[in-house]
Amino acid sequence: MLTRLEVKGFKNLLDVKIDFGPFTCIAGANGTGKSNVFDAIEFLSYLADETLAEAAQRVRGASGSPGGDPRDLFWDGYRDGEHRISLTAEMIVPAEVEDDLGVIAKATATFLRYDLVLEFKSPPTGRGVGRLGLAHEELRAVKRGDIARHMRFPHSAENFRDTVVIGQGESDVFLTTESWEDLTFIHVHGDRGSHDQPPPRIAAGKARRTVLSSVTGADSHPTIVAARREMQSWRRLALEPSALRAPDGFAAPRSLGTDGRHLAATLFRMAVETDHDVGVQDEEAVYAQVADRLSDLSGVGVESLRVEPDPAREVLTLYLQERGGLRLPARALSEGTLRFLALCVLLEDPTVTGLICMEEPENGIHPANLPAMVELVRDLSVDATERPGATNPYRQVVINTHAPGVVQLCDPDDLLLAETRPQRAPDGRVVSALSLLPYRGSWRAKQGGPTFSKADVIPYLVAPPGAQLRLSSETEG
């Protein structure tokens, strides 16, 4: 669970600090840079698994597609001079972790702060494309005495915090950075009980990936591996109708892709297969639960859902049975219905955990169905008043939107307003950069810090100027 993100120098995120809870909605106009917050989260996730160059290539570029010059990632990256990106993530990681070789171990601490600084290195000859370099990396436990100050969202200390936060020694450090003359080294520290040997060190200037991503052994470094697994679980969900409609073969992966692919295979697995972590699930109950939630959409008369295997073609097909008797395959459903259905499946899948980022979940949804959609994405996130488990999966959801209907339906405590505001750049210039403001009086608001009020979001709360059709306070004849 990502509880706080601090970003400096990444795209138009000159200096942004965000506190997250189980559910967060970022609202703002087009072009403010809302999506860059998701890019920063996604970049951290890629960096936990891939080289610096590979991670940079996968981040969404100015054209909306991956790839491009690494300077695209930096604030004013094409200006001469030093360029650095600073990324900090405070996160609650899994207590038990399995490494790449199947070794299972327990983390020493589960509430961690990860600091990472990357720099742009120009090509030695002055020609060609430069590369990303590692300048600083640190992983530490949040001290037990500081937990309440760092874990600010409303939660139950007994049911939630004491379940997910363990350890938290006063001196738990796992990665540290040391500079010596002109050299920088990253030290890798083992968990408690493994401090007899001097910690191995990596020369940052030669590193082609983060040190966290290179630590794979849970036997000696379970907390580092747990942090890596947590970051790998951060995903950006961009449901595409073509992917949702694509057929699934018998050998297809049985988990929903980030684009919505393998919807039928995922639901089939949930209904008919035994998951040893959550126990045997009743086939009819699973289909009924998904169908019941899908029926929240007005205009969709759902009687039942089922995934049927075709042994001859070796294909899995999802069918919706309408109350009027019409039987429709998934490929015949509307885009909005398919997106809603995919989220219904995620809701009932206890194996899906981690952070889910979603852009504009209202796309393709009729205004009358916005309440059902907002309630669904909220329900996807963990209930922090209860103990996480099979019936309360440990999931976190962050959405962004520019839709007035979504803003009006969200709890003000869950809202952040995205605006471009004057900020001072490292070279002293006053520039326009993204700011994220909490609602005045919400748990995110800090004394003396910037906030927004209803007066700042009037365009989201009233009909737009020139509206031709609106409700009147007078009864029309």
C-alpha positions as CSV (number, residue, x, y, z in Angstrom):
1,M,0.0,0.0,0.0
2,L,1.4,3.3,-1.1
3,T,0.8,5.8,1.8
4,R,2.8,8.7,0.5
5,L,4.5,9.8,-2.7
6,E,7.1,12.6,-3.0
7,V,8.2,13.6,-6.5
8,K,10.7,16.2,-7.6
9,G,11.8,17.0,-11.1
10,F,9.7,14.3,-12.9
11,K,7.8,15.7,-16.0
12,N,5.7,18.7,-14.7
13,L,5.9,17.4,-11.1
14,L,8.4,20.0,-9.9
15,D,7.7,19.3,-6.2
16,V,4.7,17.2,-5.3
17,K,3.9,15.5,-2.1
18,I,0.8,13.3,-1.9
19,D,-0.7,11.4,1.0
20,F,-2.8,8.3,-0.1
21,G,-5.5,6.4,1.7
22,P,-7.3,3.2,0.5
23,F,-9.1,5.3,-2.1
24,T,-8.1,8.6,-3.7
25,C,-9.7,10.6,-6.5
26,I,-7.5,13.2,-8.3
27,A,-9.7,15.8,-10.1
28,G,-8.6,18.5,-12.5
29,A,-8.8,19.9,-15.9
30,N,-7.2,18.4,-19.0
31,G,-3.5,19.2,-19.3
32,T,-2.8,19.8,-15.7
33,G,-0.6,16.8,-15.4
34,K,-2.9,14.4,-13.4
35,S,-1.7,11.5,-15.5
36,N,2.0,12.3,-14.6
37,V,1.2,11.2,-11.1
38,F,0.3,7.8,-12.5
39,D,3.4,7.9,-14.7
40,A,5.6,8.4,-11.6
41,I,3.9,5.5,-9.7
42,E,4.3,3.3,-12.8
43,F,7.9,4.3,-13.2
44,L,8.7,3.2,-9.7
45,S,7.0,-0.1,-10.4
46,Y,9.0,-0.6,-13.6
47,L,12.2,0.3,-11.7
48,A,11.6,-2.5,-9.2
49,D,11.8,-5.1,-12.0
50,E,13.8,-3.7,-15.0
51,T,16.9,-1.7,-15.9
52,L,16.8,2.1,-15.7
53,A,16.8,2.3,-19.5
54,E,14.0,-0.3,-19.9
55,A,11.9,1.4,-17.3
56,A,12.3,4.8,-18.9
57,Q,11.3,3.5,-22.3
58,R,8.1,2.0,-20.9
59,V,6.9,5.3,-19.3
60,R,4.2,7.1,-21.3
61,G,5.8,9.8,-23.4
62,A,4.6,13.2,-24.6
63,S,2.8,11.5,-27.5
64,G,1.0,9.2,-25.1
65,S,3.1,6.2,-26.2
66,P,6.1,4.6,-24.5
67,G,9.6,5.3,-25.7
68,G,11.6,8.4,-26.5
69,D,14.5,10.4,-25.1
70,P,15.2,9.9,-21.4
71,R,15.2,13.7,-21.0
72,D,11.5,13.5,-21.5
73,L,11.2,12.3,-18.0
74,F,12.9,15.3,-16.4
75,W,11.5,18.7,-15.5
76,D,12.8,21.0,-18.4
77,G,15.0,18.1,-19.4
78,Y,16.4,19.7,-22.6
79,R,17.8,22.7,-20.8
80,D,21.6,22.7,-20.2
81,G,22.7,21.8,-16.7
82,E,22.2,19.1,-14.1
83,H,19.0,17.2,-14.1
84,R,17.7,15.0,-11.3
85,I,14.6,13.1,-10.5
86,S,13.9,12.5,-6.8
87,L,11.2,9.8,-5.9
88,T,10.1,8.9,-2.4
89,A,7.6,6.2,-1.6
90,E,6.3,5.4,1.9
91,M,4.6,2.0,1.7
92,I,3.2,-0.9,3.7
93,V,4.7,-4.1,2.2
94,P,3.7,-7.8,2.6
95,A,4.8,-9.4,5.8
96,E,5.5,-12.7,4.1
97,V,7.3,-12.8,0.7
98,E,8.3,-15.3,-1.9
99,D,11.4,-14.7,-4.0
100,D,12.1,-15.7,-7.6
101,L,13.3,-19.1,-6.5
102,G,10.2,-19.9,-4.4
103,V,12.0,-19.2,-1.0
104,I,9.4,-17.8,1.5
105,A,10.5,-15.6,4.3
106,K,9.1,-12.9,6.6
107,A,10.0,-9.2,6.4
108,T,11.6,-7.6,9.5
109,A,9.5,-4.5,9.1
110,T,6.5,-3.7,6.8
111,F,6.2,0.1,6.9
112,L,9.0,1.4,4.8
113,R,10.4,4.6,3.2
114,Y,12.2,4.3,-0.1
115,D,14.2,7.2,-1.5
116,L,15.6,7.2,-5.0
117,V,17.5,9.8,-7.0
118,L,18.2,9.4,-10.7
119,E,20.3,11.8,-12.8
120,F,20.7,12.4,-16.5
121,K,24.1,11.6,-17.8
122,S,25.1,13.3,-21.1
123,P,26.9,11.3,-23.7
124,P,30.7,11.5,-23.2
125,T,31.3,12.8,-26.8
126,G,28.5,15.3,-26.6
127,R,26.7,13.5,-29.4
128,G,24.0,10.8,-29.2
129,V,21.4,10.2,-26.5
130,G,22.4,10.3,-22.8
131,R,21.3,7.8,-20.2
132,L,19.8,7.6,-16.7
133,G,22.2,7.1,-13.8
134,L,21.7,6.1,-10.2
135,A,22.7,8.8,-7.7
136,H,21.1,7.8,-4.4
137,E,19.0,4.9,-3.0
138,E,17.8,4.2,0.5
139,L,15.3,1.9,2.2
140,R,14.5,2.3,5.8
141,A,11.7,1.3,8.2
142,V,9.4,4.0,9.5
143,K,10.1,4.1,13.2
144,R,7.3,2.7,15.4
145,G,7.0,6.0,17.3
146,D,6.4,7.8,13.9
147,I,3.8,5.5,12.5
148,A,0.7,7.6,13.5
149,R,2.3,10.7,11.9
150,H,3.0,8.9,8.7
151,M,-0.1,6.7,8.4
152,R,-2.6,9.6,8.4
153,F,-5.7,8.2,6.7
154,P,-8.7,7.1,8.9
155,H,-8.2,3.4,10.0
156,S,-8.7,1.0,12.9
157,A,-5.5,0.6,14.9
158,E,-6.7,-2.7,16.2
159,N,-8.1,-4.3,13.1
160,F,-6.0,-2.7,10.4
161,R,-2.8,-1.1,11.5
162,D,-1.7,-3.7,14.0
163,T,-2.4,-6.4,11.3
164,V,-0.4,-4.9,8.4
165,V,2.4,-3.1,10.3
166,I,4.9,-5.3,12.1
167,G,8.5,-4.9,13.3
168,Q,9.6,-1.3,12.9
169,G,12.8,-1.3,14.8
170,E,14.5,2.0,15.6
171,S,17.6,1.2,13.5
172,D,16.2,-0.9,10.7
173,V,18.0,0.1,7.5
174,F,18.2,-2.0,4.4
175,L,19.7,0.2,1.7
176,T,21.9,3.2,2.4
177,T,24.0,5.6,0.2
178,E,27.6,6.8,1.0
179,S,29.7,9.2,-0.9
180,W,33.5,9.0,-0.7
181,E,35.5,11.6,-2.6
182,D,33.9,11.6,-6.1
183,L,32.4,8.1,-5.8
184,T,28.9,7.1,-4.6
185,F,28.2,3.6,-3.2
186,I,24.9,1.9,-2.3
187,H,25.2,-0.4,0.7
188,V,23.0,-3.5,1.0
189,H,22.1,-4.4,4.6
190,G,20.7,-7.7,5.7
191,D,17.7,-8.0,8.0
192,R,18.3,-8.3,11.8
193,G,20.8,-11.0,12.7
194,S,22.9,-10.6,9.6
195,H,25.1,-7.7,10.5
196,D,28.2,-9.7,11.3
197,Q,29.6,-9.1,7.9
198,P,30.3,-5.7,6.3
199,P,27.4,-4.9,4.0
200,P,28.1,-5.4,0.3
201,R,28.3,-2.2,-1.7
202,I,27.5,-1.3,-5.2
203,A,29.1,1.6,-7.2
204,A,26.2,3.8,-8.1
205,G,28.0,5.2,-11.2
206,K,28.2,1.7,-12.7
207,A,24.7,0.5,-11.9
208,R,22.3,-0.1,-14.8
209,R,19.4,-0.7,-12.5
210,T,18.2,0.1,-9.0
211,V,19.9,-1.9,-6.3
212,L,16.4,-2.8,-4.9
213,S,15.6,-4.5,-8.2
214,S,18.8,-6.6,-8.2
215,V,18.2,-8.1,-4.7
216,T,16.3,-11.4,-5.3
217,G,17.1,-13.6,-2.3
218,A,14.4,-13.6,0.4
219,D,16.5,-15.8,2.7
220,S,19.0,-13.0,3.6
221,H,17.1,-9.8,2.5
222,P,13.4,-10.5,2.9
223,T,12.4,-6.9,3.6
224,I,14.1,-5.6,0.4
225,V,12.4,-8.3,-1.6
226,A,9.0,-7.5,0.1
227,A,9.5,-3.8,-0.9
228,R,10.2,-5.0,-4.5
229,R,7.2,-7.2,-4.6
230,E,5.0,-4.4,-3.3
231,M,6.2,-2.0,-6.0
232,Q,5.8,-4.7,-8.7
233,S,2.1,-4.9,-7.7
234,W,1.4,-1.3,-8.6
235,R,-0.5,-1.3,-11.9
236,R,-2.2,1.1,-14.2
237,L,-5.6,-0.3,-15.3
238,A,-6.6,0.9,-18.8
239,L,-9.5,-1.3,-19.8
240,E,-9.8,-1.5,-23.6
241,P,-13.0,-2.8,-25.2
242,S,-11.1,-4.7,-27.9
243,A,-9.1,-6.5,-25.2
244,L,-12.2,-7.2,-23.1
245,R,-14.0,-8.7,-26.1
246,A,-11.0,-10.9,-27.2
247,P,-11.7,-14.6,-26.8
248,D,-9.7,-16.7,-24.4
249,G,-8.2,-20.1,-25.2
250,F,-7.9,-22.9,-22.7
251,A,-4.2,-22.1,-22.2
252,A,-4.7,-18.3,-21.7
253,P,-3.5,-16.6,-18.5
254,R,-6.3,-16.7,-15.8
255,S,-5.8,-13.3,-14.4
256,L,-7.1,-10.0,-15.8
257,G,-4.6,-8.0,-17.8
258,T,-4.1,-4.3,-17.3
259,D,-6.0,-3.7,-20.5
260,G,-8.8,-6.1,-19.5
261,R,-7.7,-9.0,-21.5
262,H,-8.5,-12.5,-20.2
263,L,-11.8,-11.5,-18.6
264,A,-13.5,-14.8,-19.4
265,A,-10.5,-16.9,-18.3
266,T,-10.3,-15.0,-15.0
267,L,-14.0,-15.4,-14.1
268,F,-13.8,-19.1,-15.1
269,R,-10.8,-19.6,-12.8
270,M,-12.6,-17.9,-9.9
271,A,-15.7,-20.0,-10.4
272,V,-14.3,-23.5,-11.0
273,E,-10.8,-23.7,-9.6
274,T,-9.7,-24.2,-6.0
275,D,-7.5,-21.4,-4.6
276,H,-5.6,-22.8,-1.6
277,D,-5.2,-19.4,-0.1
278,V,-9.0,-18.6,0.0
279,G,-10.5,-22.1,0.0
280,V,-13.0,-23.7,-2.3
281,Q,-15.4,-21.3,-3.9
282,D,-18.9,-22.2,-4.9
283,E,-19.2,-21.9,-8.7
284,E,-22.8,-20.7,-8.8
285,A,-22.2,-18.2,-5.9
286,V,-19.3,-16.6,-7.8
287,Y,-21.3,-16.1,-10.9
288,A,-24.3,-14.8,-8.9
289,Q,-22.1,-12.3,-7.0
290,V,-20.7,-10.8,-10.2
291,A,-24.1,-10.8,-11.9
292,D,-25.7,-9.1,-8.9
293,R,-23.1,-6.3,-8.9
294,L,-23.4,-5.9,-12.7
295,S,-27.2,-5.5,-12.3
296,D,-26.5,-2.2,-10.5
297,L,-26.2,-0.7,-14.0
298,S,-29.5,0.7,-15.1
299,G,-30.5,-0.5,-18.6
300,V,-28.8,-3.8,-18.2
301,G,-31.3,-6.5,-17.2
302,V,-29.0,-9.2,-15.9
303,E,-30.5,-12.5,-15.0
304,S,-27.3,-14.6,-14.9
305,L,-23.6,-14.8,-16.1
306,R,-21.6,-17.8,-17.0
307,V,-18.4,-18.8,-18.7
308,E,-18.8,-21.8,-21.0
309,P,-15.9,-23.8,-22.3
310,D,-16.0,-25.1,-25.9
311,P,-13.9,-28.3,-26.0
312,A,-14.0,-28.5,-29.8
313,R,-12.6,-24.9,-30.3
314,E,-10.8,-24.8,-26.9
315,V,-12.2,-21.4,-26.2
316,L,-13.8,-19.9,-23.1
317,T,-16.8,-17.6,-23.8
318,L,-18.5,-15.4,-21.3
319,Y,-22.3,-15.1,-21.7
320,L,-24.8,-12.7,-20.2
321,Q,-28.4,-13.9,-19.9
322,E,-30.8,-11.0,-19.9
323,R,-34.2,-11.1,-18.1
324,G,-36.0,-10.7,-21.4
325,G,-34.5,-14.0,-22.5
326,L,-31.7,-12.7,-24.8
327,R,-28.4,-14.5,-24.4
328,L,-25.4,-12.4,-25.3
329,P,-21.7,-13.2,-25.6
330,A,-19.2,-10.7,-24.1
331,R,-18.3,-9.4,-27.6
332,A,-21.8,-8.2,-28.0
333,L,-21.9,-6.1,-24.9
334,S,-21.4,-2.3,-24.9
335,E,-18.1,-0.7,-23.9
336,G,-19.4,0.7,-20.7
337,T,-21.0,-2.6,-19.7
338,L,-17.8,-4.5,-20.4
339,R,-15.7,-2.0,-18.3
340,F,-18.1,-2.3,-15.4
341,L,-18.2,-6.0,-15.7
342,A,-14.4,-6.2,-15.6
343,L,-14.4,-4.2,-12.3
344,C,-17.1,-6.5,-10.9
345,V,-14.8,-9.5,-11.6
346,L,-11.9,-7.7,-9.9
347,L,-14.0,-6.9,-6.9
348,E,-14.8,-10.6,-6.4
349,D,-11.2,-11.8,-7.0
350,P,-9.4,-12.1,-3.7
351,T,-6.1,-12.8,-5.4
352,V,-5.9,-9.3,-6.8
353,T,-4.1,-7.0,-4.3
354,G,-1.8,-4.0,-4.6
355,L,-2.3,-0.5,-6.0
356,I,-4.6,0.0,-9.0
357,C,-4.5,3.3,-10.9
358,M,-7.4,4.1,-13.1
359,E,-7.9,7.0,-15.5
360,E,-11.4,8.4,-16.0
361,P,-13.4,5.3,-14.9
362,E,-16.5,7.2,-16.0
363,N,-15.7,6.7,-19.7
364,G,-18.5,4.9,-21.6
365,I,-20.8,5.2,-18.5
366,H,-24.2,6.8,-18.8
367,P,-24.7,9.7,-16.3
368,A,-27.4,7.7,-14.5
369,N,-24.9,4.9,-13.8
370,L,-22.1,7.2,-12.4
371,P,-23.2,6.5,-8.8
372,A,-22.9,2.7,-9.4
373,M,-19.4,3.2,-11.0
374,V,-18.1,5.4,-8.2
375,E,-19.4,3.1,-5.6
376,L,-17.8,0.1,-7.4
377,V,-14.3,1.6,-7.6
378,R,-14.5,2.7,-4.0
379,D,-15.5,-0.8,-3.0
380,L,-12.5,-2.2,-4.8
381,S,-10.3,-0.6,-2.1
382,V,-9.6,-2.2,1.3
383,D,-11.8,-1.3,4.2
384,A,-9.3,0.2,6.7
385,T,-11.7,-0.3,9.6
386,E,-11.6,-4.1,9.2
387,R,-8.9,-6.8,9.1
388,P,-7.6,-7.5,5.6
389,G,-8.3,-10.9,4.3
390,A,-10.2,-13.0,1.6
391,T,-13.4,-11.0,2.2
392,N,-11.5,-7.7,2.5
393,P,-8.6,-7.9,-0.1
394,Y,-5.7,-5.7,0.5
395,R,-6.2,-3.4,-2.4
396,Q,-5.7,0.4,-3.0
397,V,-7.4,2.4,-5.7
398,V,-6.4,5.8,-7.2
399,I,-8.5,7.3,-10.0
400,N,-8.3,10.6,-11.8
401,T,-11.1,12.4,-13.5
402,H,-12.3,15.7,-14.9
403,A,-16.0,14.7,-14.7
404,P,-18.3,16.9,-12.5
405,G,-20.5,13.9,-11.7
406,V,-17.6,11.9,-10.3
407,V,-16.4,14.8,-8.2
408,Q,-19.8,15.4,-6.7
409,L,-20.2,11.7,-5.8
410,C,-16.8,11.4,-4.0
411,D,-16.3,11.9,-0.3
412,P,-14.4,15.2,0.0
413,D,-11.9,13.4,2.2
414,D,-11.0,11.3,-0.8
415,L,-10.5,14.2,-3.2
416,L,-7.3,16.0,-4.4
417,L,-7.7,19.0,-6.7
418,A,-5.1,19.1,-9.5
419,E,-4.1,22.7,-10.5
420,T,-1.1,24.3,-12.1
421,R,0.4,26.9,-9.7
422,P,3.5,29.1,-9.7
423,Q,6.5,27.4,-8.1
424,R,10.1,28.2,-8.0
425,A,12.4,26.0,-10.1
426,P,15.9,24.9,-9.0
427,D,17.4,27.7,-11.1
428,G,15.3,30.4,-9.4
429,R,12.8,30.9,-12.1
430,V,9.1,31.1,-11.2
431,V,7.3,28.5,-13.3
432,S,3.9,26.8,-13.6
433,A,3.8,23.2,-12.2
434,L,1.3,20.7,-10.9
435,S,0.0,21.1,-7.3
436,L,-2.4,18.7,-5.6
437,L,-4.7,20.3,-3.0
438,P,-6.7,18.4,-0.3
439,Y,-10.1,19.5,0.7
440,R,-10.2,22.0,3.6
441,G,-10.8,20.1,6.8
442,S,-10.0,16.7,5.4
443,W,-7.4,14.3,6.9
444,R,-4.9,15.2,4.2
445,A,-5.0,18.9,5.0
446,K,-2.1,20.3,7.1
447,Q,-2.2,23.3,9.2
448,G,-1.1,26.3,7.2
449,G,-0.9,24.2,4.0
450,P,-2.7,24.9,0.8
451,T,-6.3,23.4,0.5
452,F,-9.3,23.8,-1.7
453,S,-12.9,24.6,-0.8
454,K,-16.2,24.4,-2.6
455,A,-15.6,27.8,-4.0
456,D,-12.6,26.5,-5.9
457,V,-14.6,23.7,-7.6
458,I,-17.7,25.6,-8.6
459,P,-17.4,24.4,-12.3
460,Y,-17.8,20.8,-10.9
461,L,-20.8,21.7,-8.8
462,V,-23.1,23.8,-11.1
463,A,-24.4,23.6,-14.7
464,P,-21.9,25.1,-17.3
465,P,-22.6,28.6,-18.7
466,G,-25.0,28.4,-21.6
467,A,-26.6,25.2,-20.6
468,Q,-29.7,24.7,-22.8
469,L,-31.4,22.1,-20.6
470,R,-31.4,22.2,-16.9
471,L,-33.7,21.5,-13.9
472,S,-35.8,24.5,-12.8
473,S,-36.9,25.3,-9.3
474,E,-40.3,26.0,-10.7
475,T,-42.7,23.4,-11.8
476,E,-42.9,23.4,-15.6
477,G,-46.3,23.0,-17.3
